[in-house]
Amino acid sequence: MFTWFKKVAAPTNYSFDGLKSVHMQLLRHRDLSESSLVELLRVSSEFLIYSDQHSAQQFFFEYFCEKNMLALFVQIGEAAPPHRVQVQLLQTLSLLVQNITTATSLYYILSNNYINRLMTCRHFQLGQEDVRDWYVTFLKALSIRLNVDTVQFFFNAATRTFPLYLEALKFRTCPEIQVQIAVKTVLLNVLRVPDDRMRRFLTHRQNMPYFMELVDQGQVLALKMQGLLNTTQQQTFPANEHKLHYVVDATIDHWYYLQDILDVPLPDLSFQLGEWVFESYLKGFVARSLVPNCHPNGQRISTLLALFLLVQVFQCMSHSPLLNAATFMYTPPPHKHSRPL
């Protein structure tokens, strides 16, 4: 089950000596039992969140920085730890990133490339559901912290590397719906950061296939909907009713998500994405089922379903150039006959 963010209760029984003890034990992480290491990681995040939220206890975080304890987290992650330790490490990092409130603390957490090293660590067992879920949660927590000041910690313009964006893309086809939602949130948060160098990277031709895949997903959902309707005609409707409602909802969410992307002030991306929706979906797919002599070859759906899908586009999207082009294509002006003198 996918676990979302939750606030950590501020500990009241932790002392500076307790934090020093946690640090000393973490230094021996290779010799610790699995359960001991899990507990130490959990407790360390509570110390830091408590320190961040209580100004009188800032020396907790100062000690954390002085002893470079975040580097220990990286060492633990890169040491191929057991499954439970991986989950706790990702949970600790996710909660830490989410709950830290002061800019100084946040900048330390994001600096020194430690977070990027953890994001690209290949020892996480991402095939395991709980590890995968907390890893994606970690990416989402980081994306929420993205702004013009913090993007420098994630995007390297010189080497053209952007682990947060590229690692999130790897989960775009995950069947788990909550993972899909988290990935879409990450990508929207990335797109909305007004950093010119990063946006040039995102709209470079090598990174455009993802947006083309998004447009193609509309056709995939339409064909799935048609398949369910065909089956429903042969069986009782309740058998496929919930599946059909799910696909309809997914289609509506799909167009709203595309509109969210189009709302980002990126003219090149908006033009390209709008053109793909028009040429590939509205003209190359939907029109094929509405106009008898339009594109005789290719996949078709029923006329009623095509009309329904066309209405969904107009209801969910507000990108004027796209809607104007679609309106002109489907409702051409009447032919003007010349009148005899």
VOBA-1610 file (N, C-alpha, C; in pm, whole numbers, padded with zeros to 5 digits, always signed):
BEGIN
Met+00084-00119+00000Met+00000+00000+00000Met+00088+00124+00000Phe+00050+00221-00081Phe+00132+00342-00095Phe+00112+00431+00026Thr+00221+00469+00091Thr+00215+00550+00212Thr+00252+00694+00179Trp+00168+00789+00223Trp+00194+00929+00194Trp+00257+00998+00313Phe+00289+01126+00297Phe+00356+01203+00399Phe+00273+01209+00528Lys+00342+01215+00638Lys+00274+01237+00765Lys+00368+01315+00856Lys+00312+01402+00936Lys+00391+01482+01028Lys+00448+01395+01140Val+00570+01427+01177Val+00635+01353+01284Val+00614+01427+01416Ala+00569+01357+01517Ala+00549+01420+01647Ala+00683+01462+01706Ala+00687+01582+01762Ala+00811+01633+01819Ala+00849+01554+01943Pro+00966+01494+01943Pro+01008+01418+02061Pro+01037+01511+02178Thr+01007+01465+02296Thr+01029+01548+02415Thr+01132+01486+02509Asn+01179+01367+02477Asn+01270+01297+02569Asn+01408+01276+02509Tyr+01444+01357+02409Tyr+01574+01343+02347Tyr+01667+01454+02397Ser+01792+01416+02416Ser+01892+01510+02466Ser+02008+01519+02369Phe+02095+01615+02392Phe+02214+01629+02308Phe+02302+01505+02318Asp+02313+01450+02439Asp+02389+01327+02457Asp+02327+01212+02378Gly+02194+01215+02369Gly+02125+01111+02291Gly+02160+01120+02144Leu+02166+01242+02089Leu+02203+01259+01950Leu+02347+01215+01925Lys+02436+01250+02018Lys+02576+01207+02004Lys+02586+01055+02005Ser+02504+00991+02087Ser+02503+00845+02092Ser+02456+00786+01959Val+02351+00848+01900Val+02301+00803+01770Val+02411+00813+01665His+02482+00925+01667His+02590+00946+01570His+02701+00842+01587Met+02742+00818+01708Met+02850+00723+01733Met+02811+00582+01687Gln+02685+00548+01707Gln+02639+00415+01664Gln+02629+00407+01511Leu+02586+00516+01447Leu+02576+00515+01301Leu+02713+00501+01235Leu+02815+00550+01302Leu+02950+00534+01249Leu+02986+00386+01233Arg+02923+00302+01311Arg+02949+00157+01305Arg+02837+00084+01232His+02774+00153+01133His+02653+00098+01071His+02676-00038+01005Arg+02797-00065+00960Arg+02822-00195+00897Arg+02819-00311+00997Asp+02837-00279+01125Asp+02840-00383+01227Asp+02708-00396+01303Leu+02614-00308+01274Leu+02488-00308+01348Leu+02390-00411+01292Ser+02301-00454+01379Ser+02194-00542+01334Ser+02095-00461+01250Glu+02017-00529+01171Glu+01919-00462+01085Glu+01820-00380+01167Ser+01766-00437+01274Ser+01666-00367+01356Ser+01728-00245+01425Ser+01852-00256+01469Ser+01917-00142+01535Ser+01939-00027+01438Leu+01981-00059+01317Leu+02005+00046+01217Leu+01875+00113+01177Val+01769+00037+01163Val+01638+00094+01130Val+01595+00193+01237Glu+01610+00155+01363Glu+01570+00243+01473Glu+01656+00369+01480Leu+01784+00357+01457Leu+01874+00473+01459Leu+01839+00572+01349Leu+01806+00523+01232Leu+01767+00612+01123Leu+01637+00684+01155Arg+01544+00611+01216Arg+01417+00673+01252Arg+01438+00782+01356Val+01515+00752+01459Val+01537+00847+01568Val+01614+00970+01519Ser+01710+00952+01430Ser+01789+01065+01383Ser+01704+01167+01311Ser+01606+01123+01234Ser+01518+01219+01164Ser+01433+01297+01264Glu+01388+01230+01373Glu+01308+01300+01474Glu+01392+01407+01545Phe+01517+01377+01572Phe+01607+01477+01631Phe+01614+01601+01543Leu+01635+01582+01414Leu+01656+01695+01323Leu+01530+01777+01304Ile+01417+01709+01292Ile+01291+01782+01275Ile+01258+01860+01402Tyr+01282+01799+01516Tyr+01259+01868+01643Tyr+01349+01990+01655Ser+01475+01977+01616Ser+01569+02089+01622Ser+01525+02201+01529Asp+01477+02166+01410Asp+01434+02268+01314Asp+01312+02345+01362Gln+01224+02276+01434Gln+01099+02338+01477Gln+01108+02406+01613His+01222+02392+01681His+01241+02454+01813His+01375+02527+01813Ser+01369+02657+01801Ser+01491+02737+01785Ser+01589+02717+01900Ala+01538+02686+02019Ala+01628+02667+02134Ala+01711+02540+02123Gln+01672+02452+02032Gln+01744+02325+02015Gln+01820+02319+01883Gln+01857+02436+01828Gln+01927+02439+01699Gln+02062+02366+01704Phe+02118+02352+01824Phe+02248+02285+01832Phe+02240+02140+01788Phe+02118+02080+01789Phe+02104+01944+01735Phe+02144+01944+01588Phe+02087+02037+01514Phe+02115+02041+01370Phe+02259+02084+01344Glu+02309+02176+01426Glu+02449+02217+01410Glu+02543+02099+01428Tyr+02511+02013+01523Tyr+02593+01893+01545Tyr+02582+01800+01425Phe+02460+01786+01372Phe+02436+01702+01254Phe+02524+01750+01137Cys+02530+01883+01118Cys+02611+01938+01010Cys+02760+01922+01038Glu+02800+01951+01163Glu+02941+01944+01200Glu+02997+01804+01179Lys+02919+01704+01211Lys+02964+01566+01199Lys+02932+01505+01062Asn+02872+01586+00976Asn+02842+01541+00840Asn+02763+01410+00840Met+02658+01408+00919Met+02581+01285+00934Met+02504+01248+00808Leu+02476+01347+00723Leu+02408+01313+00598Leu+02496+01225+00510Ala+02626+01246+00519Ala+02719+01160+00444Ala+02709+01015+00492Leu+02679+00997+00621Leu+02659+00862+00673Leu+02536+00797+00608Phe+02430+00876+00587Phe+02312+00823+00522Phe+02347+00775+00381Val+02430+00852+00312Val+02471+00814+00177Val+02551+00683+00183Gln+02642+00674+00278Gln+02722+00552+00293Gln+02633+00431+00318Ile+02533+00450+00401Ile+02441+00339+00430Ile+02367+00297+00304Gly+02318+00396+00228Gly+02246+00364+00105Gly+02332+00296+00002Glu+02456+00337-00008Glu+02546+00281-00109Glu+02611+00150-00065Ala+02581+00106+00057Ala+02638-00020+00106Ala+02546-00138+00083Ala+02445-00120-00005Ala+02348-00227-00034Ala+02287-00283+00094Pro+02219-00198+00173Pro+02164-00243+00300Pro+02045-00337+00282Pro+02005-00405+00389Pro+01888-00493+00381Pro+01761-00416+00345His+01662-00490+00307His+01536-00433+00260His+01474-00335+00360Arg+01463-00375+00485Arg+01399-00288+00587Arg+01478-00160+00607Val+01609-00167+00598Val+01692-00048+00614Val+01670+00047+00496Gln+01657-00006+00376Gln+01629+00077+00260Gln+01499+00154+00278Val+01396+00084+00323Val+01267+00148+00345Val+01278+00259+00449Gln+01345+00230+00562Gln+01357+00329+00667Gln+01443+00448+00624Leu+01549+00422+00549Leu+01634+00531+00501Leu+01554+00626+00411Leu+01478+00571+00318Leu+01397+00654+00228Leu+01286+00725+00305Gln+01227+00657+00403Gln+01124+00720+00484Gln+01183+00834+00566Thr+01300+00812+00625Thr+01367+00916+00703Thr+01397+01038+00618Leu+01451+01016+00499Leu+01484+01126+00410Leu+01359+01199+00362Ser+01253+01126+00332Ser+01129+01187+00287Ser+01069+01276+00395Leu+01060+01223+00516Leu+01004+01300+00627Leu+01092+01419+00661Leu+01222+01401+00650Leu+01316+01509+00680Leu+01297+01623+00581Val+01294+01591+00453Val+01277+01694+00349Val+01143+01764+00363Gln+01041+01688+00396Gln+00907+01747+00407Gln+00893+01838+00528Asn+00952+01799+00641Asn+00928+01869+00766Asn+01025+01983+00796Ile+01142+01983+00733Ile+01237+02093+00756Ile+01174+02224+00708Thr+01181+02328+00790Thr+01115+02454+00757Thr+01211+02570+00736Thr+01325+02571+00803Thr+01417+02684+00790Thr+01504+02669+00665Ala+01531+02781+00599Ala+01607+02779+00474Ala+01748+02724+00495Thr+01812+02762+00607Thr+01948+02716+00633Thr+01954+02564+00643Ser+01860+02507+00717Ser+01857+02361+00732Ser+01830+02293+00598Leu+01736+02348+00522Leu+01702+02289+00394Leu+01821+02294+00298Tyr+01889+02408+00293Tyr+02002+02422+00202Tyr+02114+02324+00238Tyr+02133+02300+00368Tyr+02236+02202+00405Tyr+02196+02063+00357Ile+02070+02027+00378Ile+02023+01895+00337Ile+02044+01874+00187Leu+02021+01980+00109Leu+02028+01967-00037Leu+02168+01986-00095Ser+02259+02041-00016Ser+02391+02075-00069Ser+02483+01953-00070Asn+02605+01974-00123Asn+02711+01872-00125Asn+02678+01749-00210Asn+02570+01758-00288Asn+02535+01652-00384Asn+02493+01520-00317Tyr+02473+01521-00185Tyr+02435+01398-00116Tyr+02299+01345-00165Ile+02203+01437-00181Ile+02069+01397-00222Ile+02072+01338-00363Asn+02148+01399-00453Asn+02157+01345-00589Asn+02222+01206-00589Arg+02320+01186-00502Arg+02383+01053-00493Arg+02283+00949-00444Leu+02199+00986-00350Leu+02099+00893-00300Leu+01993+00864-00405Met+01955+00967-00482Met+01855+00947-00586Met+01905+00850-00693Thr+02034+00853-00721Thr+02090+00768-00827Thr+02156+00643-00773Cys+02136+00614-00644Cys+02193+00493-00584Cys+02126+00370-00645Arg+02206+00278-00696Arg+02152+00160-00765Arg+02133+00040-00672His+02149+00061-00542His+02133-00049-00448His+01992-00056-00391Phe+01908+00045-00420Phe+01770+00038-00374Phe+01694-00067-00454Gln+01622-00152-00384Gln+01547-00259-00450Gln+01412-00204-00495Leu+01414-00130-00606Leu+01294-00060-00652Leu+01189-00155-00708Gly+01226-00282-00725Gly+01126-00380-00764Gly+01036-00421-00649Gln+01079-00390-00525Gln+00997-00416-00407Gln+00899-00300-00388Glu+00773-00332-00369Glu+00668-00229-00368Glu+00692-00121-00264Asp+00727-00159-00141Asp+00740-00058-00037Asp+00865+00029-00057Val+00972-00031-00108Val+01092+00050-00140Val+01060+00147-00253Arg+00995+00097-00355Arg+00957+00183-00468Arg+00867+00298-00424Asp+00768+00267-00341Asp+00673+00370-00298Asp+00741+00481-00218Trp+00831+00442-00128Trp+00901+00544-00049Trp+01004+00619-00132Tyr+01061+00553-00231Tyr+01154+00622-00320Tyr+01081+00730-00400Val+00964+00697-00454Val+00886+00795-00528Val+00835+00905-00435Thr+00799+00869-00314Thr+00760+00969-00215Thr+00875+01065-00187Phe+00995+01011-00180Phe+01115+01092-00161Phe+01133+01191-00277Leu+01115+01143-00400Leu+01125+01231-00517Leu+01018+01340-00512Lys+00898+01302-00474Lys+00790+01401-00467Lys+00819+01506-00361Ala+00870+01465-00246Ala+00904+01560-00139Ala+01009+01659-00187Leu+01107+01610-00261Leu+01211+01698-00314Leu+01154+01795-00416Ser+01065+01748-00502Ser+01010+01835-00606Ser+00928+01948-00547Ile+00865+01924-00432Ile+00787+02029-00367Ile+00879+02141-00318Arg+01004+02107-00292Arg+01103+02206-00245Arg+01170+02282-00359Leu+01140+02246-00482Leu+01202+02311-00596Leu+01154+02455-00611Asn+01248+02545-00629Asn+01219+02684-00663Asn+01343+02743-00729Val+01339+02871-00759Val+01452+02932-00830Val+01580+02930-00747Asp+01567+02919-00616Asp+01685+02916-00530Asp+01741+02775-00511Thr+01654+02676-00503Thr+01699+02540-00474Thr+01728+02457-00598Val+01685+02503-00716Val+01706+02423-00837Val+01854+02399-00862Gln+01940+02489-00814Gln+02085+02473-00832Gln+02137+02344-00770Phe+02067+02292-00670Phe+02112+02169-00603Phe+02073+02044-00682Phe+01983+02059-00779Phe+01932+01943-00852Phe+01976+01940-00998Phe+01981+02055-01061Phe+02012+02060-01204Phe+02151+02116-01226Asn+02232+02041-01299Asn+02368+02083-01332Asn+02370+02122-01480Ala+02372+02253-01505Ala+02366+02301-01643Ala+02492+02264-01721Ala+02606+02259-01653Ala+02733+02230-01721Ala+02735+02087-01775Thr+02690+01992-01692Thr+02691+01851-01734Thr+02558+01805-01790Arg+02458+01894-01784Arg+02322+01863-01833Arg+02268+01736-01767Thr+02280+01733-01635Thr+02225+01621-01558Thr+02117+01673-01464Phe+02010+01596-01452Phe+01896+01636-01369Phe+01834+01510-01310Pro+01899+01451-01208Pro+01853+01321-01155Pro+01707+01321-01109Leu+01662+01427-01044Leu+01524+01427-00993Leu+01425+01405-01107Tyr+01442+01475-01216Tyr+01352+01464-01331Tyr+01367+01328-01400Leu+01491+01288-01425Leu+01514+01166-01501Leu+01477+01040-01423Glu+01502+01041-01292Glu+01465+00926-01211Glu+01313+00913-01199Ala+01244+01026-01189Ala+01098+01022-01182Ala+01038+00966-01310Leu+01096+01002-01424Leu+01045+00954-01553Leu+01047+00802-01564Lys+01137+00738-01494Lys+01149+00592-01502Lys+01025+00521-01449Phe+00943+00592-01371Phe+00824+00531-01311Phe+00696+00574-01382Arg+00708+00636-01498Arg+00590+00692-01564Arg+00494+00584-01612Thr+00542+00461-01633Thr+00454+00353-01679Thr+00420+00256-01566Cys+00450+00292-01443Cys+00418+00204-01330Cys+00266+00184-01321Pro+00219+00061-01304Pro+00075+00037-01299Pro+00007+00090-01172Glu+00084+00115-01066Glu+00027+00164-00941Glu-00018+00309-00959Ile-00147+00335-00938Ile-00205+00466-00967Ile-00144+00576-00881Gln-00115+00546-00754Gln-00058+00649-00666Gln+00085+00686-00709Val+00157+00590-00762Val+00291+00620-00815Val+00279+00709-00937Gln+00184+00680-01025Gln+00161+00763-01143Gln+00130+00907-01104Ile+00045+00923-01003Ile+00008+01058-00958Ile+00129+01130-00902Ala+00210+01058-00824Ala+00330+01120-00766Ala+00428+01163-00874Val+00447+01079-00976Val+00539+01112-01085Val+00490+01234-01161Lys+00361+01240-01187Lys+00306+01357-01257Lys+00324+01484-01174Thr+00310+01471-01043Thr+00331+01586-00955Thr+00475+01633-00962Val+00569+01538-00960Val+00711+01573-00971Val+00737+01650-01100Leu+00687+01598-01211Leu+00715+01660-01340Leu+00653+01798-01351Leu+00533+01816-01298Leu+00471+01949-01300Leu+00548+02047-01212Asn+00590+02001-01095Asn+00668+02088-01007Asn+00799+02131-01073Val+00860+02039-01148Val+00983+02071-01219Val+00956+02175-01328Leu+00853+02153-01407Leu+00822+02243-01518Leu+00788+02384-01470Arg+00732+02395-01351Arg+00685+02525-01303Arg+00795+02613-01246Val+00916+02561-01232Val+01027+02642-01180Val+01079+02733-01292Pro+01072+02865-01276Pro+01112+02958-01383Pro+01263+02975-01394Asp+01330+02867-01431Asp+01475+02871-01451Asp+01501+02844-01599Asp+01557+02941-01670Asp+01572+02932-01815Asp+01661+02816-01858Arg+01773+02795-01790Arg+01865+02688-01830Arg+01800+02552-01811Met+01728+02535-01701Met+01662+02407-01677Met+01552+02384-01780Arg+01478+02489-01814Arg+01369+02474-01909Arg+01422+02444-02049Arg+01536+02500-02084Arg+01595+02465-02214Arg+01631+02317-02217Phe+01677+02266-02104Phe+01709+02124-02094Phe+01582+02040-02111Leu+01475+02079-02044Leu+01351+02001-02047Leu+01288+01999-02185Thr+01303+02108-02260Thr+01239+02116-02391Thr+01334+02081-02504His+01454+02032-02471His+01546+01985-02574His+01484+01863-02642Arg+01513+01846-02770Arg+01448+01740-02848Arg+01468+01601-02787Gln+01580+01579-02717Gln+01603+01446-02659Gln+01511+01418-02541Asn+01450+01522-02484Asn+01360+01504-02370Asn+01213+01516-02408Met+01185+01537-02537Met+01047+01554-02581Met+00967+01425-02595Pro+01030+01308-02614Pro+00950+01185-02629Pro+00851+01161-02517Tyr+00884+01203-02395Tyr+00789+01182-02285Tyr+00658+01252-02313Phe+00663+01374-02365Phe+00541+01449-02391Phe+00464+01388-02509Met+00536+01329-02603Met+00470+01258-02711Met+00398+01134-02657Glu+00461+01067-02563Glu+00398+00950-02500Glu+00269+00990-02429Leu+00270+01108-02367Leu+00151+01155-02298Leu+00035+01170-02396Val+00061+01228-02511Val-00044+01245-02612Val-00093+01109-02659Asp-00002+01017-02684Asp-00040+00883-02731Asp-00124+00810-02626Gln-00106+00843-02499Gln-00181+00777-02393Gln-00331+00803-02409Gly-00368+00917-02467Gly-00509+00946-02491Gly-00571+00843-02584Gln-00500+00804-02688Gln-00550+00704-02782Gln-00555+00565-02717Val-00456+00534-02634Val-00455+00406-02563Val-00579+00393-02476Leu-00611+00499-02403Leu-00729+00498-02316Leu-00858+00487-02397Ala-00863+00554-02512Ala-00982+00549-02597Ala-01006+00408-02648Leu-00901+00341-02693Leu-00915+00204-02744Leu-00954+00108-02632Lys-00900+00133-02513Lys-00939+00049-02399Lys-01087+00068-02367Met-01133+00193-02376Met-01273+00222-02353Met-01362+00154-02457Gln-01318+00156-02582Gln-01396+00091-02688Gln-01401-00059-02666Gly-01290-00118-02624Gly-01289-00261-02596Gly-01386-00299-02487Leu-01394-00219-02382Leu-01488-00246-02273Leu-01632-00231-02321Leu-01657-00132-02406Leu-01792-00113-02459Leu-01832-00230-02548Asn-01740-00280-02627Asn-01769-00395-02712Asn-01803-00518-02629Thr-01728-00538-02520Thr-01754-00651-02432Thr-01887-00634-02360Thr-01917-00512-02321Thr-02041-00485-02248Thr-02163-00517-02333Gln-02153-00497-02464Gln-02266-00526-02553Gln-02296-00675-02558Gln-02196-00757-02525Gln-02214-00903-02531Gln-02247-00962-02394Gln-02222-00887-02286Gln-02246-00937-02152Gln-02336-00839-02077Thr-02362-00869-01952Thr-02439-00776-01870Thr-02352-00657-01835Phe-02411-00540-01832Phe-02336-00416-01811Phe-02262-00411-01678Pro-02322-00455-01565Pro-02250-00443-01437Pro-02115-00511-01433Ala-02095-00612-01519Ala-01968-00686-01516Ala-01849-00596-01548Asn-01870-00497-01636Asn-01761-00409-01677Asn-01783-00264-01637Glu-01889-00239-01561Glu-01923-00100-01529Glu-01811-00029-01454His-01755-00093-01350His-01651-00027-01271His-01525-00005-01353Lys-01493-00099-01444Lys-01376-00083-01530Lys-01395+00034-01626Leu-01517+00045-01679Leu-01546+00153-01774Leu-01539+00288-01705His-01595+00297-01584His-01588+00423-01510His-01444+00461-01480Tyr-01362+00361-01450Tyr-01221+00387-01420Tyr-01150+00446-01541Val-01173+00388-01659Val-01107+00437-01780Val-01158+00577-01816Val-01287+00600-01800Val-01342+00735-01827Val-01277+00837-01735Asp-01269+00804-01606Asp-01204+00897-01510Asp-01058+00919-01545Ala-00989+00812-01586Ala-00848+00824-01623Ala-00832+00914-01745Thr-00926+00906-01839Thr-00922+00990-01959Thr-00940+01137-01922Ile-01035+01164-01836Ile-01059+01302-01792Ile-00936+01357-01720Asp-00879+01277-01630Asp-00757+01319-01558Asp-00643+01344-01656His-00637+01262-01760His-00530+01275-01860His-00536+01413-01927Trp-00654+01455-01967Trp-00666+01584-02037Trp-00645+01701-01941Tyr-00688+01688-01819Tyr-00662+01794-01721Tyr-00510+01807-01696Tyr-00441+01694-01693Tyr-00297+01698-01672Tyr-00226+01765-01789Leu-00268+01732-01911Leu-00210+01798-02027Leu-00236+01949-02024Gln-00354+01987-01980Gln-00384+02130-01969Gln-00296+02195-01864Asp-00268+02126-01754Asp-00177+02180-01652Asp-00039+02207-01713Ile+00006+02117-01799Ile+00136+02137-01865Ile+00129+02256-01961Leu+00019+02266-02034Leu+00003+02377-02128Leu-00006+02511-02057Asp-00050+02509-01932Asp-00060+02633-01855Asp+00075+02687-01811Val+00178+02603-01812Val+00313+02648-01776Val+00363+02742-01887Pro+00414+02859-01853Pro+00457+02954-01956Pro+00585+02911-02028Leu+00570+02806-02109Leu+00680+02756-02193Leu+00629+02752-02337Pro+00644+02862-02411Pro+00584+02870-02546Pro+00622+02756-02639Asp+00750+02718-02641Asp+00793+02611-02731Asp+00724+02479-02698Leu+00718+02447-02569Leu+00653+02323-02527Leu+00503+02328-02553Ser+00440+02441-02523Ser+00296+02455-02546Ser+00262+02437-02693Phe+00342+02500-02781Phe+00316+02487-02925Phe+00331+02342-02970Gln+00441+02279-02929Gln+00468+02142-02973Gln+00363+02045-02919Leu+00329+02059-02791Leu+00232+01970-02730Leu+00094+01990-02792Gly+00053+02115-02812Gly-00076+02142-02876Gly-00083+02087-03017Glu+00028+02098-03091Glu+00031+02046-03227Glu+00019+01894-03228Trp+00084+01827-03133Trp+00075+01681-03126Trp-00067+01636-03093Val-00131+01704-02998Val-00269+01668-02962Val-00359+01685-03083Phe-00341+01794-03156Phe-00427+01819-03272Phe-00401+01719-03384Glu-00273+01705-03425Glu-00241+01621-03540Glu-00259+01473-03511Ser-00210+01428-03395Ser-00209+01285-03366Ser-00343+01236-03311Tyr-00403+01313-03222Tyr-00524+01264-03154Tyr-00652+01314-03221Leu-00670+01445-03228Leu-00795+01499-03279Leu-00812+01474-03429Lys-00708+01502-03505Lys-00716+01486-03650Lys-00686+01344-03695Gly-00582+01284-03638Gly-00539+01153-03685Gly-00614+01036-03625Phe-00689+01060-03515Phe-00758+00948-03449Phe-00908+00973-03435Val-00947+01080-03367Val-01089+01105-03344Val-01162+01135-03475Ala-01103+01222-03558Ala-01169+01259-03684Ala-01189+01138-03775Arg-01100+01041-03764Arg-01109+00919-03846Arg-01240+00846-03820Ser-01291+00857-03699Ser-01415+00787-03663Ser-01539+00875-03681Leu-01519+01004-03698Leu-01632+01095-03714Leu-01662+01125-03860Val-01559+01131-03942Val-01575+01166-04083Val-01552+01040-04166Pro-01653+00992-04236Pro-01642+00863-04306Pro-01525+00853-04402Asn-01496+00958-04476Asn-01392+00951-04578Asn-01258+01004-04531Cys-01244+01026-04399Cys-01120+01082-04344Cys-01029+00969-04299His-00911+00962-04357His-00812+00861-04317His-00873+00720-04319Pro-00895+00663-04436Pro-00960+00531-04444Pro-00883+00421-04371Asn-00753+00434-04360Asn-00674+00332-04292Asn-00648+00373-04147Gly-00628+00273-04060Gly-00596+00303-03921Gly-00705+00259-03826Gln-00677+00270-03698Gln-00771+00225-03595Gln-00887+00323-03581Arg-01004+00267-03559Arg-01125+00349-03543Arg-01197+00309-03416Ile-01281+00399-03371Ile-01372+00374-03260Ile-01512+00411-03306Ser-01612+00380-03227Ser-01750+00412-03267Ser-01770+00563-03275Thr-01864+00603-03356Thr-01892+00746-03374Thr-01936+00810-03242Leu-02019+00739-03167Leu-02067+00794-03040Leu-01952+00813-02940Leu-01862+00716-02935Leu-01747+00728-02845Leu-01656+00842-02891Ala-01637+00855-03021Ala-01555+00964-03073Ala-01614+01100-03035Leu-01746+01112-03044Leu-01811+01237-03004Leu-01793+01263-02855Phe-01806+01157-02776Phe-01786+01170-02631Phe-01645+01217-02599Leu-01546+01158-02664Leu-01407+01196-02639Leu-01378+01338-02685Leu-01439+01379-02794Leu-01422+01516-02842Leu-01478+01616-02741Val-01595+01582-02685Val-01656+01668-02584Val-01566+01677-02461Gln-01504+01564-02422Gln-01416+01565-02306Gln-01298+01660-02327Val-01241+01661-02446Val-01131+01752-02475Val-01174+01897-02457Phe-01291+01932-02509Phe-01339+02070-02499Phe-01376+02106-02356Gln-01421+02008-02278Gln-01459+02037-02139Gln-01338+02049-02047Cys-01235+01973-02074Cys-01120+01967-01982Cys-01009+02065-02018Met-01001+02104-02143Met-00889+02185-02187Met-00933+02327-02221Ser-00842+02421-02204Ser-00873+02561-02230Ser-00765+02628-02314His-00680+02548-02377His-00572+02602-02460His-00631+02654-02590Ser-00643+02784-02602Ser-00717+02845-02713Ser-00668+02804-02851Pro-00538+02805-02879Pro-00495+02765-03014Pro-00541+02625-03052Leu-00537+02532-02956Leu-00579+02395-02984Leu-00730+02388-03007Leu-00808+02451-02921Leu-00954+02446-02933Leu-01001+02518-03058Asn-00935+02629-03092Asn-00973+02701-03214Asn-00946+02616-03338Ala-00831+02549-03340Ala-00798+02464-03454Ala-00896+02348-03465Ala-00932+02289-03351Ala-01027+02177-03352Ala-01166+02224-03398Thr-01207+02340-03352Thr-01337+02393-03390Thr-01343+02418-03541Phe-01236+02476-03595Phe-01231+02505-03738Phe-01233+02375-03819Met-01163+02270-03769Met-01157+02144-03843Met-01292+02073-03842Tyr-01358+02070-03728Tyr-01483+01993-03717Tyr-01605+02071-03763Thr-01598+02203-03764Thr-01711+02284-03809Thr-01662+02386-03910Pro-01628+02342-04030Pro-01578+02435-04131Pro-01686+02536-04171Pro-01645+02653-04215Pro-01744+02753-04256Pro-01825+02704-04375Pro-01952+02743-04386Pro-02036+02696-04498Pro-01981+02746-04632His-01999+02662-04733His-01952+02699-04867His-02038+02811-04922Lys-01973+02911-04974Lys-02046+03025-05030Lys-02062+03007-05181His-02188+02992-05223His-02216+02977-05366His-02227+03114-05429Ser-02164+03128-05540Ser-02174+03258-05610Ser-02313+03273-05670Arg-02370+03387-05657Arg-02504+03413-05708Arg-02494+03477-05846Pro-02577+03435-05938Pro-02573+03494-06074Pro-02612+03641-06071Leu-02549+03716-06154Leu-02582+03858-06164Leu-02717+03875-06230
//
